[in-house]
């Protein structure tokens, strides 16, 4: 009788503990609110384009990466577009500036990019992006 009681208690405890963990569902996305509202079109690796507002890279309105041995951060107001290529586990970004110059960067492929859509928040990691076009400040210039 005692063994049955212990087995029953153990089964009930297991069901309770399993129910407390995440069962694979994803948490709602909460896009950060950047200081400046930039509109951008993000094209992913499967060629799906999404136009967003309040675009940010990890909550900031700049893209950062390695330039040679140094690090650089380029504000969105200087950027026309960014193209991404993943080669040998290294994510390279070709940043096309508004003045026509190109800056090659090595970026962290796990960095999250966020934006707002009319119907919800948007999140994508840099390794899943083919290109980003910065349209400019919304309500600005």
TIBA-654217 format. One record per atom (N, C-alpha, C): atom name; z, x, y. Coordinates in steps of 0.05 Angstrom, whole numbers. Layout:
<pts>
{pt "CA", {Z, X, Y}} ...
</pts>
This chain:
<pts>
{pt "N", {0, 17, -24}} {pt "CA", {0, 0, 0}} {pt "C", {0, 17, 25}} {pt "N", {16, 39, 25}} {pt "CA", {18, 56, 48}} {pt "C", {-9, 71, 53}} {pt "N", {-22, 78, 31}} {pt "CA", {-48, 92, 34}} {pt "C", {-69, 74, 47}} {pt "N", {-70, 49, 38}} {pt "CA", {-88, 29, 50}} {pt "C", {-83, 25, 80}} {pt "N", {-57, 24, 87}} {pt "CA", {-49, 20, 115}} {pt "C", {-59, 44, 131}} {pt "N", {-55, 69, 121}} {pt "CA", {-63, 93, 135}} {pt "C", {-94, 94, 138}} {pt "N", {-108, 87, 117}} {pt "CA", {-137, 88, 118}} {pt "C", {-147, 67, 138}} {pt "N", {-136, 43, 138}} {pt "CA", {-143, 23, 157}} {pt "C", {-138, 31, 186}} {pt "N", {-114, 43, 190}} {pt "CA", {-107, 53, 217}} {pt "C", {-126, 75, 226}} {pt "N", {-134, 92, 208}} {pt "CA", {-152, 114, 214}} {pt "C", {-180, 103, 221}} {pt "N", {-190, 83, 206}} {pt "CA", {-216, 71, 213}} {pt "C", {-216, 57, 240}} {pt "N", {-195, 42, 246}} {pt "CA", {-193, 29, 272}} {pt "C", {-191, 50, 294}} {pt "N", {-177, 71, 290}} {pt "CA", {-174, 92, 310}} {pt "C", {-201, 106, 315}} {pt "N", {-216, 111, 293}} {pt "CA", {-242, 123, 296}} {pt "C", {-261, 106, 312}} {pt "N", {-262, 80, 306}} {pt "CA", {-279, 61, 321}} {pt "C", {-272, 61, 351}} {pt "N", {-246, 61, 357}} {pt "CA", {-237, 61, 384}} {pt "C", {-246, 86, 399}} {pt "N", {-242, 109, 386}} {pt "CA", {-249, 135, 399}} {pt "C", {-279, 138, 402}} {pt "N", {-294, 129, 383}} {pt "CA", {-324, 131, 385}} {pt "C", {-333, 113, 408}} {pt "N", {-321, 90, 411}} {pt "CA", {-328, 72, 432}} {pt "C", {-322, 82, 460}} {pt "N", {-304, 102, 463}} {pt "CA", {-298, 113, 489}} {pt "C", {-318, 134, 498}} {pt "N", {-333, 145, 479}} {pt "CA", {-353, 166, 486}} {pt "C", {-379, 153, 495}} {pt "N", {-396, 169, 508}} {pt "CA", {-422, 160, 516}} {pt "C", {-439, 158, 491}} {pt "N", {-454, 137, 488}} {pt "CA", {-470, 132, 464}} {pt "C", {-500, 138, 470}} {pt "N", {-504, 158, 487}} {pt "CA", {-532, 165, 493}} {pt "C", {-544, 152, 517}} {pt "N", {-530, 132, 529}} {pt "CA", {-540, 119, 552}} {pt "C", {-539, 138, 576}} {pt "N", {-557, 134, 595}} {pt "CA", {-557, 152, 618}} {pt "C", {-542, 139, 641}} {pt "N", {-529, 156, 657}} {pt "CA", {-515, 146, 680}} {pt "C", {-534, 139, 702}} {pt "N", {-527, 121, 719}} {pt "CA", {-545, 114, 742}} {pt "C", {-549, 138, 759}} {pt "N", {-573, 140, 771}} {pt "CA", {-580, 162, 788}} {pt "C", {-570, 156, 816}} {pt "N", {-557, 176, 828}} {pt "CA", {-548, 173, 856}} {pt "C", {-560, 196, 872}} {pt "N", {-581, 189, 887}} {pt "CA", {-595, 209, 903}} {pt "C", {-577, 216, 928}} {pt "N", {-574, 242, 934}} {pt "CA", {-559, 249, 958}} {pt "C", {-573, 240, 983}} {pt "N", {-558, 237, 1004}} {pt "CA", {-570, 229, 1030}} {pt "C", {-574, 255, 1047}} {pt "N", {-599, 264, 1049}} {pt "CA", {-603, 288, 1065}} {pt "C", {-600, 282, 1095}} {pt "N", {-596, 303, 1111}} {pt "CA", {-591, 300, 1139}} {pt "C", {-617, 290, 1153}} {pt "N", {-640, 298, 1143}} {pt "CA", {-666, 289, 1155}} {pt "C", {-682, 275, 1133}} {pt "N", {-694, 253, 1141}} {pt "CA", {-710, 236, 1122}} {pt "C", {-739, 246, 1121}} {pt "N", {-745, 261, 1099}} {pt "CA", {-772, 270, 1094}} {pt "C", {-786, 252, 1073}} {pt "N", {-811, 246, 1078}} {pt "CA", {-827, 232, 1058}} {pt "C", {-843, 253, 1042}} {pt "N", {-846, 249, 1016}} {pt "CA", {-860, 268, 999}} {pt "C", {-873, 253, 976}} {pt "N", {-894, 265, 965}} {pt "CA", {-906, 256, 941}} {pt "C", {-901, 277, 920}} {pt "N", {-889, 269, 898}} {pt "CA", {-883, 286, 876}} {pt "C", {-901, 279, 853}} {pt "N", {-916, 299, 843}} {pt "CA", {-934, 295, 820}} {pt "C", {-922, 310, 796}} {pt "N", {-916, 296, 774}} {pt "CA", {-904, 309, 751}} {pt "C", {-925, 321, 733}} {pt "N", {-916, 334, 712}} {pt "CA", {-934, 348, 694}} {pt "C", {-953, 330, 679}} {pt "N", {-948, 304, 678}} {pt "CA", {-966, 285, 665}} {pt "C", {-984, 271, 686}} {pt "N", {-985, 283, 710}} {pt "CA", {-1002, 273, 732}} {pt "C", {-994, 246, 744}} {pt "N", {-969, 238, 741}} {pt "CA", {-959, 214, 753}} {pt "C", {-948, 221, 781}} {pt "N", {-959, 208, 801}} {pt "CA", {-950, 214, 829}} {pt "C", {-931, 192, 838}} {pt "N", {-910, 201, 851}} {pt "CA", {-890, 183, 862}} {pt "C", {-884, 190, 891}} {pt "N", {-888, 171, 909}} {pt "CA", {-882, 176, 937}} {pt "C", {-853, 167, 942}} {pt "N", {-838, 185, 954}} {pt "CA", {-809, 180, 959}} {pt "C", {-803, 185, 989}} {pt "N", {-781, 174, 997}} {pt "CA", {-769, 181, 1023}} {pt "C", {-742, 193, 1017}} {pt "N", {-730, 205, 1038}} {pt "CA", {-704, 219, 1036}} {pt "C", {-706, 240, 1014}} {pt "N", {-729, 254, 1013}} {pt "CA", {-733, 274, 993}} {pt "C", {-715, 298, 998}} {pt "N", {-704, 309, 976}} {pt "CA", {-687, 333, 979}} {pt "C", {-688, 349, 953}} {pt "N", {-682, 374, 956}} {pt "CA", {-679, 393, 933}} {pt "C", {-650, 399, 931}} {pt "N", {-637, 388, 911}} {pt "CA", {-608, 391, 908}} {pt "C", {-593, 382, 933}} {pt "N", {-603, 362, 947}} {pt "CA", {-590, 351, 970}} {pt "C", {-597, 365, 996}} {pt "N", {-613, 386, 995}} {pt "CA", {-621, 401, 1019}} {pt "C", {-650, 396, 1026}} {pt "N", {-657, 399, 1051}} {pt "CA", {-685, 395, 1060}} {pt "C", {-699, 422, 1063}} {pt "N", {-697, 437, 1042}} {pt "CA", {-710, 464, 1040}} {pt "C", {-713, 471, 1011}} {pt "N", {-732, 489, 1006}} {pt "CA", {-736, 499, 979}} {pt "C", {-728, 528, 979}} {pt "N", {-712, 536, 959}} {pt "CA", {-702, 564, 957}} {pt "C", {-711, 577, 932}} {pt "N", {-714, 603, 933}} {pt "CA", {-722, 618, 909}} {pt "C", {-721, 647, 914}} {pt "N", {-730, 662, 894}} {pt "CA", {-731, 691, 896}} {pt "C", {-759, 700, 907}} {pt "N", {-758, 718, 925}} {pt "CA", {-782, 731, 936}} {pt "C", {-778, 760, 932}} {pt "N", {-790, 771, 910}} {pt "CA", {-785, 798, 903}} {pt "C", {-756, 801, 895}} {pt "N", {-742, 821, 906}} {pt "CA", {-714, 825, 899}} {pt "C", {-695, 808, 917}} {pt "N", {-706, 795, 937}} {pt "CA", {-690, 779, 955}} {pt "C", {-692, 749, 950}} {pt "N", {-677, 734, 965}} {pt "CA", {-677, 705, 963}} {pt "C", {-686, 694, 990}} {pt "N", {-700, 671, 990}} {pt "CA", {-710, 659, 1014}} {pt "C", {-707, 629, 1012}} {pt "N", {-704, 616, 1035}} {pt "CA", {-702, 587, 1037}} {pt "C", {-722, 579, 1058}} {pt "N", {-740, 560, 1051}} {pt "CA", {-760, 551, 1070}} {pt "C", {-756, 521, 1075}} {pt "N", {-752, 514, 1101}} {pt "CA", {-747, 486, 1109}} {pt "C", {-772, 470, 1105}} {pt "N", {-768, 444, 1099}} {pt "CA", {-790, 426, 1095}} {pt "C", {-808, 423, 1119}} {pt "N", {-798, 426, 1143}} {pt "CA", {-815, 423, 1167}} {pt "C", {-836, 446, 1169}} {pt "N", {-833, 467, 1153}} {pt "CA", {-853, 489, 1153}} {pt "C", {-873, 486, 1129}} {pt "N", {-867, 467, 1110}} {pt "CA", {-882, 466, 1085}} {pt "C", {-903, 443, 1086}} {pt "N", {-927, 449, 1076}} {pt "CA", {-947, 429, 1072}} {pt "C", {-946, 419, 1043}} {pt "N", {-946, 438, 1024}} {pt "CA", {-944, 430, 996}} {pt "C", {-933, 453, 979}} {pt "N", {-926, 446, 954}} {pt "CA", {-916, 466, 935}} {pt "C", {-928, 460, 908}} {pt "N", {-939, 481, 895}} {pt "CA", {-950, 478, 868}} {pt "C", {-932, 494, 849}} {pt "N", {-928, 484, 825}} {pt "CA", {-911, 497, 806}} {pt "C", {-926, 505, 780}} {pt "N", {-920, 529, 770}} {pt "CA", {-931, 538, 744}} {pt "C", {-909, 551, 728}} {pt "N", {-905, 541, 703}} {pt "CA", {-885, 552, 685}} {pt "C", {-900, 572, 667}} {pt "N", {-891, 598, 668}} {pt "CA", {-904, 618, 652}} {pt "C", {-882, 637, 641}} {pt "N", {-881, 640, 615}} {pt "CA", {-861, 658, 603}} {pt "C", {-833, 652, 611}} {pt "N", {-826, 626, 611}} {pt "CA", {-799, 616, 618}} {pt "C", {-791, 621, 647}} {pt "N", {-811, 628, 664}} {pt "CA", {-807, 633, 692}} {pt "C", {-822, 612, 708}} {pt "N", {-809, 598, 726}} {pt "CA", {-822, 577, 742}} {pt "C", {-830, 589, 769}} {pt "N", {-856, 590, 773}} {pt "CA", {-867, 601, 798}} {pt "C", {-875, 578, 816}} {pt "N", {-868, 581, 841}} {pt "CA", {-876, 561, 861}} {pt "C", {-894, 575, 882}} {pt "N", {-916, 563, 888}} {pt "CA", {-934, 572, 909}} {pt "C", {-930, 553, 932}} {pt "N", {-916, 562, 953}} {pt "CA", {-910, 546, 976}} {pt "C", {-931, 549, 997}} {pt "N", {-946, 528, 1003}} {pt "CA", {-967, 529, 1024}} {pt "C", {-954, 519, 1050}} {pt "N", {-953, 538, 1069}} {pt "CA", {-941, 531, 1095}} {pt "C", {-960, 517, 1113}} {pt "N", {-950, 503, 1133}} {pt "CA", {-967, 488, 1152}} {pt "C", {-986, 506, 1167}} {pt "N", {-979, 532, 1170}} {pt "CA", {-996, 551, 1184}} {pt "C", {-1018, 563, 1166}} {pt "N", {-1019, 554, 1141}} {pt "CA", {-1040, 563, 1123}} {pt "C", {-1032, 586, 1105}} {pt "N", {-1010, 599, 1110}} {pt "CA", {-1001, 621, 1093}} {pt "C", {-988, 610, 1068}} {pt "N", {-989, 627, 1047}} {pt "CA", {-977, 619, 1021}} {pt "C", {-954, 639, 1015}} {pt "N", {-932, 628, 1006}} {pt "CA", {-908, 644, 998}} {pt "C", {-903, 639, 968}} {pt "N", {-905, 660, 952}} {pt "CA", {-898, 657, 924}} {pt "C", {-868, 660, 919}} {pt "N", {-857, 641, 905}} {pt "CA", {-828, 642, 899}} {pt "C", {-824, 639, 869}} {pt "N", {-801, 649, 860}} {pt "CA", {-791, 643, 832}} {pt "C", {-768, 625, 837}} {pt "N", {-769, 601, 825}} {pt "CA", {-748, 581, 829}} {pt "C", {-734, 574, 803}} {pt "N", {-710, 563, 805}} {pt "CA", {-695, 555, 782}} {pt "C", {-707, 529, 771}} {pt "N", {-716, 530, 746}} {pt "CA", {-730, 507, 735}} {pt "C", {-712, 483, 731}} {pt "N", {-686, 487, 730}} {pt "CA", {-667, 464, 726}} {pt "C", {-659, 451, 752}} {pt "N", {-668, 461, 775}} {pt "CA", {-660, 449, 801}} {pt "C", {-671, 421, 803}} {pt "N", {-653, 403, 812}} {pt "CA", {-661, 374, 814}} {pt "C", {-672, 368, 842}} {pt "N", {-693, 352, 841}} {pt "CA", {-705, 341, 866}} {pt "C", {-699, 311, 866}} {pt "N", {-693, 300, 890}} {pt "CA", {-685, 272, 892}} {pt "C", {-702, 259, 913}} {pt "N", {-703, 232, 911}} {pt "CA", {-716, 216, 931}} {pt "C", {-708, 187, 928}} {pt "N", {-716, 171, 948}} {pt "CA", {-709, 143, 947}} {pt "C", {-735, 127, 946}} {pt "N", {-735, 107, 928}} {pt "CA", {-757, 88, 926}} {pt "C", {-748, 61, 936}} {pt "N", {-766, 43, 941}} {pt "CA", {-758, 16, 949}} {pt "C", {-741, 2, 928}} {pt "N", {-745, 10, 903}} {pt "CA", {-731, -4, 881}} {pt "C", {-711, 13, 867}} {pt "N", {-704, 37, 877}} {pt "CA", {-683, 53, 865}} {pt "C", {-684, 83, 873}} {pt "N", {-666, 98, 862}} {pt "CA", {-665, 127, 867}} {pt "C", {-682, 142, 846}} {pt "N", {-691, 165, 854}} {pt "CA", {-710, 181, 837}} {pt "C", {-698, 209, 834}} {pt "N", {-701, 220, 810}} {pt "CA", {-691, 247, 805}} {pt "C", {-711, 260, 785}} {pt "N", {-718, 285, 790}} {pt "CA", {-735, 301, 772}} {pt "C", {-728, 330, 774}} {pt "N", {-729, 345, 752}} {pt "CA", {-723, 374, 754}} {pt "C", {-749, 388, 760}} {pt "N", {-746, 411, 773}} {pt "CA", {-770, 427, 781}} {pt "C", {-789, 434, 759}} {pt "N", {-778, 439, 735}} {pt "CA", {-796, 446, 713}} {pt "C", {-814, 423, 704}} {pt "N", {-808, 399, 712}} {pt "CA", {-824, 376, 706}} {pt "C", {-844, 368, 728}} {pt "N", {-845, 384, 749}} {pt "CA", {-862, 378, 772}} {pt "C", {-887, 396, 772}} {pt "N", {-909, 384, 777}} {pt "CA", {-935, 398, 780}} {pt "C", {-939, 406, 810}} {pt "N", {-933, 387, 828}} {pt "CA", {-936, 393, 856}} {pt "C", {-919, 374, 873}} {pt "N", {-914, 383, 897}} {pt "CA", {-900, 367, 917}} {pt "C", {-916, 369, 943}} {pt "N", {-922, 346, 956}} {pt "CA", {-934, 346, 982}} {pt "C", {-914, 334, 1001}} {pt "N", {-907, 350, 1022}} {pt "CA", {-888, 341, 1042}} {pt "C", {-905, 326, 1064}} {pt "N", {-899, 301, 1069}} {pt "CA", {-914, 286, 1089}} {pt "C", {-902, 288, 1117}} {pt "N", {-878, 297, 1118}} {pt "CA", {-864, 300, 1144}} {pt "C", {-840, 282, 1146}} {pt "N", {-829, 284, 1169}} {pt "CA", {-804, 268, 1176}} {pt "C", {-812, 239, 1180}} {pt "N", {-797, 221, 1168}} {pt "CA", {-801, 193, 1172}} {pt "C", {-788, 185, 1198}} {pt "N", {-803, 172, 1215}} {pt "CA", {-793, 164, 1241}} {pt "C", {-793, 188, 1261}} {pt "N", {-801, 211, 1252}} {pt "CA", {-802, 235, 1269}} {pt "C", {-830, 239, 1278}} {pt "N", {-839, 264, 1280}} {pt "CA", {-865, 272, 1290}} {pt "C", {-886, 254, 1281}} 
</pts>
